[in-house]
Amino acid sequence: MPVDLEWTCNPGPQEEFVLGALGEVGEIMYGGAKGGGKSDAIGPKALKHVSENPVHARVLILREDAGEIQELIDRMAPMCMAMGGTWVGKRRRWTFPGGAQIIFGHLLKGYKPYWGHSYSMIIVDEITRCIATEKEYTLLKGSLRKPGVKCQMIILTNPGGKGHGWVKARFKNVPPLTIQRDENGLERVFIPANLSDNRHLDNDGPEGRVYRGLLEQLPDAERKAFLDGDWDAFEGSVFKIIKGIHTWTWAQFKERTGLDRPPFDWNKYRMYDHGFAKPGACLWGNVDTKDRAFVTREYYTVEVDSKGEFVPNEGARIEPRKVAANIKEKSKGESYAGSWTGPDLFYNVRQDQPGGAKIASHFQAEDVHFTAWKAGDGSRLAGKQALHQRMALAEDGWPMIIIIEEECSHLIRTLPALERDKHDPELWDSDMEDHAPDALMGFCKMRPLPTPVDTRTPREKFKDEQDEKRSRVRTDGDWMAN
C-alpha cells in the first residue's frame, strides 16, 4: 500500500487474505473460528483494492444491520482519512481523490437495494447471519461488474446462522488454501482462520486469556465451531440430536427392538409441510405400544444443481399435483391414524379456475388427504415444546421420538441446525431451513405425549410428601423443609 496505515497483518491466514496470491482469487471465503482477525482485515483489504484501482474501484461492504455496519465504519475511518478519503455521511461512503469509492450498507432489507448496481468488490461480513439462501447470494454476486477492474466477491463468517447450510455446501469440496475452478473457469478459495492465528487476541495477556476462556466454556458443539472453526460440529442451539440416541440405523433398530421393521399393528402417521419456492417435506412415522415414535421415511422437494447436489433451502418448484402423486406412491397400501399438514395447504390461491383454488384440491384429486394441524398464536412454541418433550430421555434411556438415519437425511441435517430467533429466544429463526422440522413439530403437537396421571390416594400422596421432606432434611440440611 502507498500509505502507512499503522496496521500490520498477522502472519499466516490474515496476511494471505490481505496481501497474498490467494487473496486475489475471484471468490474468497475467509474465516471459520471466532477471533481469527476477520473484521480487522476488512479495512486493509478494501483499501488495498482502492490503492490498486484508484479510479475505478467501487467497494461495497455489508453487514447484517445498521448498528453493526456503523462499528465497521468507525474502525475504518482513520485508515480512509490516511488514504485521502472524504466521508459522505448521507450516502455512507468514502470517496477518494482518484474517484474510487467504499460504500457501506446492511442486509436488513435483503440484497435488492444493491441488485443491478455495479461494484468491483463486494465484502459481506458474517454472511451466514445475513443471507439465508444461495440464490440471494448469487443475485447479489451478479452486481460484480466493473470494466477494467478484476472483481472479487469476499465473504467472512463463522459456522452457524440461517445461511450455515448453503455456505457449508458451497465450500465443502474446496480444500483449504487451494484454488478451485468450476466448469466455467471461475475461481474459489477458502482461507481458514482460527483464534491461534490472531496474535493480537490469542496471547498470554488478560484479554487473550479471557477471550479464549469464554470460547472454551461453550457447549461442545459451539466450542468446536467457534474455537476450532469446525463446520461439521455445529449443532445449533434449539435442538440437539445425539447419534445413536435420537437417530438409529436400521441395524440398531433391530438390535434394540428385536424387529426388522415397525410391525403392522403399530399406528402409522404422515406429516407434510408444503413448499414450492422453498422445499416441501413429508415425513412418515410409526408409534409403538409405549407411545414412542419412529420417523421412518421422508420426501423432500429440494432443488438439485447440475452436479446432482441439493441446494440448501431452495425448493424444487414441483407442481402440487405431482407432489401429491409422489406422496401417494410412497404411501401405497398404508392407512394412517393421523395425516396432518400446515393450514397453508387449505388457503385459496390463484389457479386456472376463477376465484382461485386451494392447494389441497390438487392433493384430493390424487386421493391424498391431510387434516390441518393446529395453528395460530402460540402454535410454533407449542410444537417446539412438544418436540422437546419427545426428545427428552425416558426411563429406559431412549427418547420418545427416534429418527432412522438411512431414511431421513434432510431432517437430520436441518433439525439440529436451527438457531434461536434473536427477537424471541423461545422460538427458532424461521428464515432458516425449517421445513422438515416443521413437519415433525406438527406431528408432536397433534400426537403429544400423554400427561402422567397421579393415581395415588390422598393418604398415599400425603405420606410421600412427608417422606420427601424428611429426606431433604437428612441429605440437604434443609431445615425449612419441616
QUIRARA-V41867 format. One record per backbone hydrogen bond with DSSP energy under -0.5 kcal/mol. NH is the residue of the N-H (numbers start at 1). CO is the residue of the C=O. E is the energy in kcal/mol with one decimal. If there is no record, write none. Layout:
nh;co;e
NH;CO;E
NH;CO;E
This chain:
nh;co;e
5;3;-0.8
15;10;-1.3
16;12;-2.3
17;13;-2.7
18;14;-2.3
19;15;-2.8
20;15;-1.1
20;16;-0.6
23;16;-0.8
24;21;-1.8
25;22;-1.4
27;187;-0.6
28;153;-2.6
29;189;-2.4
30;28;-0.5
30;155;-2.7
31;191;-2.3
32;157;-1.2
33;193;-2.0
34;226;-3.0
36;33;-0.8
41;37;-0.9
41;38;-1.1
42;38;-0.6
42;39;-1.1
43;39;-0.6
44;40;-0.6
45;41;-2.1
46;42;-2.6
47;43;-2.6
48;44;-2.1
49;45;-1.6
50;46;-1.9
51;47;-2.6
52;48;-1.7
53;49;-1.2
57;53;-2.2
59;101;-2.6
60;121;-2.8
61;59;-0.5
61;103;-2.9
62;123;-3.1
63;105;-1.3
69;65;-1.9
70;66;-1.9
71;67;-1.3
72;68;-1.2
73;69;-2.2
74;70;-2.5
75;71;-1.7
76;72;-2.0
77;73;-1.2
80;76;-2.4
81;77;-2.5
82;78;-1.9
83;79;-1.2
84;81;-1.8
85;80;-2.7
86;95;-2.8
88;93;-2.9
89;87;-0.7
91;88;-0.8
92;88;-0.5
92;89;-1.0
93;88;-1.4
94;102;-2.6
95;86;-2.3
96;100;-2.5
99;96;-2.3
100;54;-1.6
101;57;-2.0
102;94;-2.2
103;59;-3.6
104;92;-2.6
105;61;-2.3
107;63;-1.4
110;107;-1.5
114;111;-2.1
115;111;-0.6
115;112;-0.9
117;114;-1.4
119;143;-2.2
120;58;-2.4
121;58;-1.5
122;152;-2.1
123;60;-3.1
124;154;-2.6
125;62;-2.7
125;123;-0.6
126;156;-1.4
127;124;-0.5
127;156;-1.7
129;126;-1.4
130;126;-0.8
130;127;-0.7
131;127;-2.6
132;130;-0.5
134;312;-0.6
137;133;-1.6
138;134;-2.7
139;135;-2.2
140;136;-2.3
141;137;-2.8
142;138;-1.2
143;140;-2.0
144;141;-1.8
145;119;-1.1
145;143;-1.2
149;146;-1.7
151;149;-0.8
152;120;-1.8
153;26;-3.1
154;122;-3.1
154;152;-0.5
155;28;-2.9
156;124;-2.6
157;30;-1.2
159;32;-1.0
163;128;-2.7
164;161;-1.7
167;163;-2.2
168;164;-2.4
169;165;-2.2
170;166;-2.6
171;167;-1.8
172;168;-0.9
174;171;-1.6
175;173;-0.8
177;190;-3.1
178;175;-1.4
180;188;-2.9
182;186;-2.2
185;182;-2.1
188;180;-2.0
189;27;-2.0
191;29;-3.1
191;189;-0.5
192;190;-0.7
193;31;-0.8
195;227;-0.6
197;194;-1.8
198;195;-2.0
199;197;-0.8
201;198;-1.2
202;198;-3.3
203;201;-1.3
209;205;-2.4
210;206;-2.4
211;207;-2.4
212;208;-2.4
213;209;-2.3
214;210;-2.3
215;211;-1.9
216;212;-2.5
217;213;-1.1
218;215;-1.3
223;219;-3.2
224;220;-2.5
225;221;-2.2
226;222;-3.2
227;223;-2.5
228;223;-0.8
228;224;-0.8
229;225;-0.7
230;224;-2.1
231;229;-0.9
233;230;-0.6
234;230;-0.6
237;418;-1.5
238;418;-1.3
241;239;-0.5
243;241;-0.5
244;247;-1.9
245;242;-2.2
246;242;-2.4
247;242;-1.1
248;403;-2.1
253;249;-2.3
254;250;-2.2
255;251;-2.3
256;252;-2.5
257;253;-2.1
258;254;-2.2
259;253;-0.6
266;263;-1.4
267;287;-1.1
269;285;-2.7
270;338;-2.0
271;283;-2.6
272;340;-2.1
273;281;-3.1
274;272;-0.5
281;273;-2.5
282;299;-2.5
283;271;-3.0
284;297;-2.0
285;269;-2.6
286;294;-2.3
287;267;-2.4
288;292;-2.6
291;288;-1.7
293;400;-2.6
294;286;-3.0
295;402;-2.9
296;284;-2.0
296;294;-0.8
297;284;-1.3
298;407;-0.5
299;282;-2.3
301;280;-2.2
302;300;-1.5
303;314;-3.4
305;309;-3.2
308;305;-2.1
311;303;-2.9
312;310;-0.7
314;311;-1.8
315;277;-3.2
315;313;-0.5
316;301;-1.6
317;276;-1.6
322;319;-0.7
323;319;-2.1
324;320;-2.7
325;321;-2.2
326;322;-2.3
327;323;-2.5
328;324;-2.6
329;325;-2.1
330;326;-2.0
331;327;-0.9
331;328;-0.5
332;329;-1.0
334;331;-2.1
337;268;-2.7
338;268;-0.9
340;270;-2.5
341;371;-1.9
342;272;-1.0
345;342;-1.4
346;343;-2.0
347;344;-1.2
349;357;-1.8
351;353;-0.6
356;353;-1.8
357;349;-3.0
359;347;-0.9
360;345;-2.3
361;358;-1.5
362;358;-0.5
362;359;-1.5
363;359;-0.9
364;360;-2.8
365;361;-1.8
366;362;-0.6
366;363;-0.9
367;364;-1.7
368;363;-2.6
369;367;-0.5
371;339;-2.8
373;341;-3.4
379;376;-2.3
382;378;-2.3
383;379;-2.4
384;380;-2.3
385;381;-2.6
386;382;-2.4
387;383;-2.1
388;384;-2.5
389;385;-2.2
390;386;-1.6
391;387;-2.2
392;388;-1.3
394;398;-2.6
397;394;-2.0
400;390;-2.6
400;392;-0.7
401;390;-0.7
402;293;-2.5
403;246;-2.9
404;295;-2.4
405;248;-2.8
405;403;-0.6
407;404;-1.1
408;404;-1.2
412;408;-2.3
413;409;-1.8
414;410;-2.4
415;411;-2.4
416;412;-0.6
418;414;-0.6
418;415;-1.2
421;424;-0.7
421;427;-2.2
424;421;-0.8
427;424;-2.5
429;419;-3.0
430;428;-0.7
432;429;-1.7
434;432;-1.7
438;434;-2.2
439;435;-1.9
440;436;-2.1
441;437;-2.8
442;438;-2.2
443;439;-1.7
444;440;-2.0
445;441;-2.1
446;442;-1.9
447;443;-2.3
448;445;-0.6
454;452;-0.5
455;453;-0.9
461;457;-2.7
462;458;-2.3
463;459;-2.2
464;460;-2.4
465;461;-2.0
466;462;-2.1
467;463;-2.4
468;464;-2.2
469;465;-2.0
470;466;-2.3
471;467;-1.9
472;468;-1.9
473;469;-1.8
474;470;-1.9
475;471;-2.7
476;472;-2.2
477;472;-0.6
477;473;-0.8
478;472;-1.5
479;477;-1.5
481;478;-1.2
482;479;-1.0
